């Protein structure tokens, strides 16, 4: 085991974690927002009324009239900035390498990433086909034009960076931080899942359906990805599943309250958060069981075992 055992290396004072999170927040919301600010400037120069419209409804960026694929690029750019910022700061701030945060070792396990992404995509495709067949009135063809091609390219190339930022931050960095604090696995799993859910509290679907209806979904997502991370001793498999989930939704199905508005193939007309929660739970169980077989994970009891500090690990404040 390497991933959580690496929690004790480097510099782990609380203020270092606080400073890292603050730096990431600042970078993603300043530098990361530049493309969107440029688009706003161009559009407002042509139509000054856009500023007042945005002031009335700041979450409705469709007012800008940006081409959907270009809009997706502006939404993904902050995650690229955040990931780059983390890469630059992790060694000087915490005395650890980027690879130590990923899996505690020296190389990225691409097979873990690809297999997990493939399995999640397959399960998602089966679920979508069944949903369309059983409830055809709830789905309409939304886009069969050539704009699907750049959407597919953008999603496959850039969505993994968006997922990587969240996985590195939560299942990598913060999970190691909580492990250093309590030296077990279940507490970091719960805490990072809670923080992961809270990070999405301002998403449009939360405003649409309410906190009590939507936040359990994000909490469940965090638990699924966290369990995969602990059992696989690194974030690659969780990253593959996360990226596959987001890319699949961007390409295949969208709805009015989706956080990432894209010209997807299908549009879902009615959303039932509680039905989606049960479906997600079943999907998560199936994916975890399949990955357990493929990767030959040991007992689930690992989730409740303590994390021992290795004798060769050096820690400072």
Secondary structure by P-SEA (a helix, b strand, c coil): cccccccccccccaaaaaaaaaaaaaaaacccaaaaaaaaaaaaaaccaaaaaaaacccccccccccaaaaaaaaaaaaaaaaaaaaaccccccccccccccccccccaaaaaaaaaaaaaaaaaaaaaaaaaaccccccccccccaaaaaaaaaaccaaaaaaaaaaacccaaaaaaaaaccccaaaaaaaaaaaaaaaccccccccccccccaaaaaaaaaaaaaaaaaaccaaaaaaaaaaaaaaaacccccccccccccccbbbccccaaaaaaaaaaaaaaaaaaaaaaacccccccccbbbbbbccccccc
